[in-house]
Amino acid sequence: MAAAPLAALHRKLFDETDGNKFARLKDRLLKKHGADERQAVLAILIAYAREGQLLHWRAFLMTDIVALAEPGEYGDFFSWSLDIDGLAYWGVDGMLKSMGKEAYARLVALATAENAKLSVRAKAVKSLAVFSRQPFDAGLPQDPGHWKAEQLRLDAVLAWQADGYFDGAGYRAPATHYTLTQPLSRLEMAAAFLERKLAPRRQHEQDLAQPSNWLTIASAMDMAEIDAHWVLPEIYRRFLEWYSPLRVHVDGKRFPQGLHLYGAAELVKAQHGYSVHAVHHHQIASWPPKLVVIADAGGDPYCVHLEERSIDGDLPVYRAKHGAGGWRFELHTDDFIDFLHQIALAA
């Protein structure tokens, strides 16, 4: 019964010249037929990727093809796609899904091919790293499209090939403080609440080669550098020491531009452009000397004051807008722990 509607969608896809209409047709194809007629839908998508008239959609369809294909399927197609401009990037993942370790040699050759696009070569290295649990991507941007040629680490890739493509150990999750699961104090409970809100983000988009949205134990070296610059309020210093934010970025109605909460490893450098000149690194006279920037939202700084405390030892958080011709600080919250709750609710 479904053969006629599927054939009609097939014809409409191949005849359509409007990209927006094509997108709707493709979505209808996947929604109505992707589960029950997976092989037939894949045949249509693969045929379009090979010879469809909307060139950009030929490339976009690759992610759907990789997602629908099961291990062991369509190796010939994915192998063919590696030689096609626009298809090769996602064809890399298709090769690994289809052929597993048998794809390694072809992908190493692609990674080392100087005539191939840098983004495709980087994608080959990144996907090989993820599949084999090797650290070729350690510390590099999650999107290999942002890698530079010198970040490909081809010597390590070729050495791995020479050693027989052995599996690596993968990455360990960052070290966290035990109080995140056994909180007692107000600070501990606020950090644990923020951690619970960040955890789903990590599960959805985590890449442990460049971990993000973690609260981690700060290194002694980072804390020593901080102590050499400031005598931080005790509650904020404890937060950094036990729950140092690692690429924590949240957004929402309260922070529509997104808020970046600084960790111990970046706190000193994060003052550049605020209290410290971004180029010459001298102190800026117009900056209030007792304010330390602990976060920013689209460039708007959030600061703590080095000498202000509340009765219970908490401290206020101030905010100012950048680009206003001068810094005009206003009280954002008189409680740092409340600030953590605001961030958690936006996560």
VEXGU-518704 format. One record per residue (C-alpha): x, y, z; residue in three letters. Coordinates in nm, 4 decimals. Layout:
% VEXGU-518704
X_Y_Z_code
X_Y_Z_ala $
...
% end
This chain:
% VEXGU-518704
X_Y_Z_code
0.0000_0.0000_0.0000_met $
0.2888_0.2355_0.0753_ala $
0.4686_0.1747_-0.2554_ala $
0.2690_0.4345_-0.4492_ala $
0.3153_0.7216_-0.1948_pro $
0.6841_0.6367_-0.1682_leu $
0.7269_0.6401_-0.5460_ala $
0.5452_0.9744_-0.5616_ala $
0.7772_1.1254_-0.3013_leu $
1.0726_0.9859_-0.4941_his $
0.9631_1.1651_-0.8106_arg $
0.8871_1.4902_-0.6286_lys $
1.2281_1.4946_-0.4638_leu $
1.4097_1.4510_-0.7927_phe $
1.1935_1.7109_-0.9687_asp $
1.2010_1.9778_-0.6955_glu $
1.4251_2.2823_-0.7561_thr $
1.3313_2.4866_-0.4491_asp $
1.5540_2.4051_-0.1509_gly $
1.2922_2.4808_0.1144_asn $
1.0324_2.2625_-0.0532_lys $
1.2925_1.9895_-0.0959_phe $
1.3625_2.0013_0.2796_ala $
0.9962_1.9498_0.3601_arg $
0.9689_1.6618_0.1157_leu $
1.2772_1.4980_0.2614_lys $
1.1447_1.5339_0.6146_asp $
0.8134_1.3801_0.5081_arg $
0.9971_1.0908_0.3459_leu $
1.1920_1.0167_0.6622_leu $
0.8998_1.0640_0.9010_lys $
0.6476_0.8550_0.7117_lys $
0.8669_0.5844_0.5625_his $
1.2080_0.5892_0.7366_gly $
1.1233_0.3273_0.9991_ala $
0.9046_0.0786_0.8095_asp $
1.0706_0.1096_0.4682_glu $
1.4261_0.1965_0.5685_arg $
1.5982_0.0220_0.2785_gln $
1.3696_0.1815_0.0185_ala $
1.4204_0.5261_0.1728_val $
1.7968_0.4744_0.1783_leu $
1.7885_0.3782_-0.1880_ala $
1.6150_0.7073_-0.2685_ile $
1.8516_0.9171_-0.0596_leu $
2.1605_0.7442_-0.1982_ile $
2.0356_0.7880_-0.5533_ala $
1.9886_1.1599_-0.4879_tyr $
2.3312_1.1908_-0.3275_ala $
2.4798_1.0375_-0.6404_arg $
2.2957_1.2389_-0.9047_glu $
2.0393_1.4831_-0.7591_gly $
2.0171_1.8304_-0.9111_gln $
2.0373_2.0375_-0.5881_leu $
2.4084_2.0028_-0.5179_leu $
2.4017_2.1367_-0.1617_his $
2.1256_1.8919_-0.0729_trp $
2.3310_1.6031_-0.2048_arg $
2.5803_1.6871_0.0707_ala $
2.3185_1.7510_0.3400_phe $
2.1569_1.4120_0.2782_leu $
2.4758_1.2342_0.3827_met $
2.3997_1.2754_0.7524_thr $
2.0574_1.1144_0.7050_asp $
2.2098_0.8310_0.5055_ile $
2.4737_0.7634_0.7715_val $
2.2078_0.7714_1.0445_ala $
1.9723_0.5308_0.8617_leu $
2.2388_0.2848_0.7469_ala $
2.3225_-0.0047_0.9753_glu $
2.6711_-0.1487_1.0375_pro $
2.7947_-0.3455_0.7409_gly $
2.5708_-0.1735_0.4847_glu $
2.6506_0.0409_0.1814_tyr $
3.0279_0.0197_0.2024_gly $
3.0595_0.0668_-0.1751_asp $
2.8567_0.3886_-0.1639_phe $
3.0481_0.5372_0.1287_phe $
3.3784_0.4416_-0.0325_ser $
3.2673_0.6133_-0.3541_trp $
3.1605_0.9245_-0.1613_ser $
3.5134_0.9835_-0.0288_leu $
3.6171_1.0935_-0.3775_asp $
3.3238_1.3318_-0.4260_ile $
3.3528_1.6961_-0.3289_asp $
3.0852_1.7810_-0.0742_gly $
3.0093_1.4199_0.0170_leu $
3.3428_1.3067_0.1545_ala $
3.3170_1.4840_0.4904_tyr $
3.0246_1.2756_0.6164_trp $
3.1227_0.9814_0.4019_gly $
3.4057_0.9301_0.6518_val $
3.1562_0.8381_0.9240_asp $
2.9652_0.6209_0.6806_gly $
3.2826_0.4260_0.6023_met $
3.3497_0.3601_0.9699_leu $
2.9894_0.2635_1.0408_lys $
2.9793_0.0326_0.7418_ser $
3.3282_-0.1192_0.7448_met $
3.4631_-0.0636_1.0945_gly $
3.8368_-0.1226_1.1239_lys $
3.8528_-0.2292_0.7607_glu $
3.8049_0.1399_0.6756_ala $
4.1173_0.2474_0.8651_tyr $
4.3661_0.2229_0.5786_ala $
4.1451_0.4182_0.3388_arg $
4.0837_0.6911_0.5953_leu $
4.4505_0.7222_0.6908_val $
4.5232_0.7649_0.3203_ala $
4.2569_1.0354_0.3046_leu $
4.3972_1.2110_0.6123_ala $
4.7436_1.2254_0.4548_thr $
4.6265_1.3234_0.1054_ala $
4.7577_1.6765_0.0527_glu $
4.5246_1.7323_-0.2433_asn $
4.2136_1.6677_-0.0300_ala $
4.0288_1.9468_0.1484_lys $
4.1670_2.0279_0.4913_leu $
3.8226_1.9889_0.6509_ser $
3.7856_1.6388_0.5057_val $
4.1357_1.5370_0.6151_arg $
4.0626_1.6691_0.9635_ala $
3.7314_1.4845_0.9719_lys $
3.9129_1.1611_0.8856_ala $
4.1551_1.2135_1.1762_val $
3.8775_1.3098_1.4172_lys $
3.6539_1.0161_1.3282_ser $
3.9445_0.7726_1.3432_leu $
4.0292_0.9074_1.6886_ala $
3.6726_0.8628_1.8137_val $
3.6312_0.5158_1.6634_phe $
3.9704_0.3809_1.7765_ser $
3.9816_0.5693_2.1098_arg $
4.3168_0.7189_2.0151_gln $
4.4065_1.0742_2.1334_pro $
4.4638_1.2297_1.7902_phe $
4.2005_1.4936_1.8732_asp $
4.3040_1.5745_2.2318_ala $
4.2486_1.9410_2.3110_gly $
4.1369_2.0299_1.9572_leu $
3.8043_2.1929_1.8637_pro $
3.5136_1.9507_1.8652_gln $
3.4350_2.0484_1.5047_asp $
3.7271_1.9333_1.2846_pro $
3.6176_2.1911_1.0293_gly $
3.7923_2.4429_1.2550_his $
4.1251_2.2592_1.2678_trp $
4.4403_2.3980_1.1109_lys $
4.6765_2.1919_0.8964_ala $
4.9366_2.1720_1.1725_glu $
4.6767_2.0176_1.4054_gln $
4.6251_1.7041_1.1990_leu $
4.8900_1.5104_1.3987_arg $
4.9714_1.2938_1.1006_leu $
5.2918_1.1584_1.2576_asp $
5.0853_1.0069_1.5380_ala $
4.8283_0.8712_1.2919_val $
5.0966_0.7081_1.0757_leu $
5.2753_0.5643_1.3802_ala $
4.9427_0.4145_1.4920_trp $
4.9009_0.2620_1.1461_gln $
5.2531_0.1178_1.1549_ala $
5.1815_-0.0408_1.4943_asp $
4.8755_-0.2213_1.3627_gly $
4.5842_0.0092_1.4397_tyr $
4.5597_-0.0861_1.8082_phe $
4.2712_0.0504_2.0132_asp $
4.3493_0.3257_2.2593_gly $
4.2248_0.3814_2.6122_ala $
4.0002_0.6727_2.5253_gly $
3.9572_0.9694_2.7568_tyr $
3.8796_0.9778_3.1232_arg $
3.6114_1.2100_3.2457_ala $
3.7491_1.5129_3.4337_pro $
3.8047_1.4680_3.8072_ala $
3.5212_1.6031_4.0212_thr $
3.4892_1.6723_4.3938_his $
3.3060_1.4173_4.6054_tyr $
3.0766_1.6849_4.7518_thr $
2.8959_1.7122_4.4181_leu $
2.7213_1.3905_4.5187_thr $
2.7341_1.4457_4.8960_gln $
2.6671_1.8182_4.9455_pro $
2.6249_1.9689_5.2911_leu $
2.6967_2.3434_5.2901_ser $
2.5076_2.6077_5.0885_arg $
2.7971_2.6320_4.8446_leu $
2.8145_2.2553_4.8045_glu $
2.4415_2.2293_4.7449_met $
2.4494_2.5117_4.4894_ala $
2.7388_2.3456_4.3052_ala $
2.5603_2.0099_4.3132_ala $
2.2460_2.1719_4.1712_phe $
2.4479_2.3308_3.8904_leu $
2.6161_1.9958_3.8236_glu $
2.2770_1.8217_3.7905_arg $
2.1701_2.0835_3.5367_lys $
2.4922_2.0564_3.3352_leu $
2.4925_1.6756_3.3217_ala $
2.2178_1.6431_3.0523_pro $
2.4099_1.8857_2.8302_arg $
2.7176_1.6667_2.8564_arg $
2.5217_1.3551_2.7732_gln $
2.3769_1.5234_2.4659_his $
2.6907_1.6811_2.3196_glu $
2.9976_1.5614_2.5108_gln $
3.3349_1.5128_2.3463_asp $
3.5903_1.4133_2.6093_leu $
3.8743_1.5167_2.3789_ala $
3.7593_1.8720_2.4564_gln $
3.5273_1.8327_2.7573_pro $
3.2746_2.1041_2.8310_ser $
3.0139_2.1874_3.0957_asn $
3.1980_2.0184_3.3825_trp $
3.2707_2.1314_3.7379_leu $
3.6200_1.9990_3.8070_thr $
3.8879_1.9973_4.0745_ile $
4.1306_2.2795_3.9917_ala $
4.5006_2.2069_3.9532_ser $
4.7380_2.3269_4.2236_ala $
4.9291_2.5227_3.9591_met $
4.6193_2.7144_3.8504_asp $
4.5263_2.7957_4.2082_met $
4.8815_2.9108_4.2806_ala $
4.8661_3.1477_3.9831_glu $
4.5354_3.2873_4.1084_ile $
4.6735_3.3325_4.4618_asp $
4.9701_3.5213_4.3181_ala $
4.7304_3.7743_4.1621_his $
4.4578_3.8163_4.4256_trp $
4.3379_3.7262_4.7717_val $
3.9994_3.6005_4.6611_leu $
3.6940_3.5915_4.8878_pro $
3.6957_3.2544_5.0622_glu $
3.3662_3.1267_4.9231_ile $
3.4617_3.2081_4.5636_tyr $
3.8110_3.0642_4.6027_arg $
3.6616_2.7429_4.7408_arg $
3.4232_2.7274_4.4473_phe $
3.7150_2.7520_4.2016_leu $
3.9258_2.4999_4.3918_glu $
3.6570_2.2335_4.4224_trp $
3.4233_2.3112_4.1313_tyr $
3.6325_2.4892_3.8705_ser $
3.4091_2.5408_3.5629_pro $
3.5490_2.3706_3.2549_leu $
3.4062_2.5380_2.9437_arg $
3.0773_2.6026_3.1179_val $
2.8455_2.7967_2.8885_his $
2.4720_2.8374_2.9451_val $
2.1969_3.0343_2.7758_asp $
1.8299_3.1062_2.8199_gly $
1.5927_3.3940_2.8943_lys $
1.8116_3.5288_3.1730_arg $
2.1253_3.5090_2.9562_phe $
2.0021_3.5442_2.5961_pro $
2.3558_3.6038_2.4661_gln $
2.4867_3.3049_2.6587_gly $
2.6953_3.3203_2.9763_leu $
3.0499_3.1846_3.0068_his $
3.1475_3.1017_3.3663_leu $
3.5248_3.1133_3.4085_tyr $
3.7321_2.8321_3.5554_gly $
4.0576_2.8409_3.7481_ala $
4.2664_2.7724_3.4386_ala $
4.1345_3.0794_3.2575_glu $
4.0533_3.3306_3.5310_leu $
4.3775_3.5303_3.5091_val $
4.3765_3.5532_3.1306_lys $
4.0031_3.6290_3.1279_ala $
4.0754_3.9711_3.2814_gln $
4.2317_4.0788_2.9501_his $
4.0092_4.3322_2.7822_gly $
3.8603_4.4342_3.1171_tyr $
4.1115_4.5258_3.3896_ser $
4.4113_4.4335_3.1735_val $
4.4899_4.5693_2.8265_his $
4.4263_4.2898_2.5765_ala $
4.7413_4.3631_2.3721_val $
4.9985_4.5309_2.5974_his $
4.8859_4.3592_2.9200_his $
4.9119_4.6642_3.1453_his $
4.6512_4.7488_3.4072_gln $
4.3748_4.9749_3.2806_ile $
4.3422_5.2773_3.5080_ala $
3.9688_5.3220_3.4528_ser $
3.8870_4.9726_3.5800_trp $
3.7857_4.9504_3.9496_pro $
4.0921_4.7779_4.1024_pro $
3.9001_4.5529_4.3424_lys $
3.6710_4.3933_4.0827_leu $
3.7560_4.0531_3.9351_val $
3.5617_3.9296_3.6317_val $
3.4276_3.5794_3.6965_ile $
3.1956_3.5412_3.3950_ala $
3.0741_3.7239_3.0888_asp $
2.7576_3.7268_2.8821_ala $
2.8241_3.8508_2.5296_gly $
3.1126_4.0594_2.6628_gly $
2.9181_4.2034_2.9586_asp $
3.1319_4.1292_3.2661_pro $
3.0065_3.9751_3.5910_tyr $
3.2411_4.0530_3.8787_cys $
3.3073_3.9898_4.2460_val $
3.4575_4.2530_4.4754_his $
3.7707_4.1497_4.6594_leu $
3.6785_4.3254_4.9821_glu $
3.3000_4.3030_5.0094_glu $
3.1409_4.0292_5.2193_arg $
2.7967_3.9641_5.3565_ser $
2.7402_3.8601_5.7168_ile $
2.7405_3.4893_5.6279_asp $
3.0574_3.5201_5.4222_gly $
2.8873_3.5280_5.0823_asp $
2.9609_3.8070_4.8404_leu $
2.7749_4.0220_4.5867_pro $
2.8061_3.9903_4.2111_val $
2.8183_4.3033_3.9952_tyr $
2.7442_4.3447_3.6274_arg $
2.8209_4.6108_3.3657_ala $
2.7408_4.6523_2.9970_lys $
3.0273_4.6763_2.7517_his $
3.0371_4.9331_2.4724_gly $
2.8655_5.2016_2.6800_ala $
3.1589_5.4444_2.6749_gly $
3.2614_5.3549_3.0295_gly $
3.2018_5.0903_3.2911_trp $
2.8898_5.1461_3.5015_arg $
2.8572_4.8616_3.7486_phe $
2.5263_4.7636_3.9024_glu $
2.4507_4.5045_4.1665_leu $
2.3351_4.1872_3.9923_his $
2.2833_3.9798_4.3053_thr $
2.4043_4.0230_4.6627_asp $
2.4665_3.6491_4.6920_asp $
2.7196_3.4507_4.4831_phe $
2.5300_3.1315_4.5580_ile $
2.2159_3.2885_4.4116_asp $
2.4234_3.3640_4.1005_phe $
2.5104_2.9938_4.0763_leu $
2.1410_2.9079_4.1015_his $
2.0625_3.1521_3.8193_gln $
2.3241_2.9836_3.6008_ile $
2.1896_2.6389_3.6872_ala $
1.8345_2.7385_3.5967_leu $
1.9592_2.8634_3.2589_ala $
2.1497_2.5404_3.1850_ala $
% end
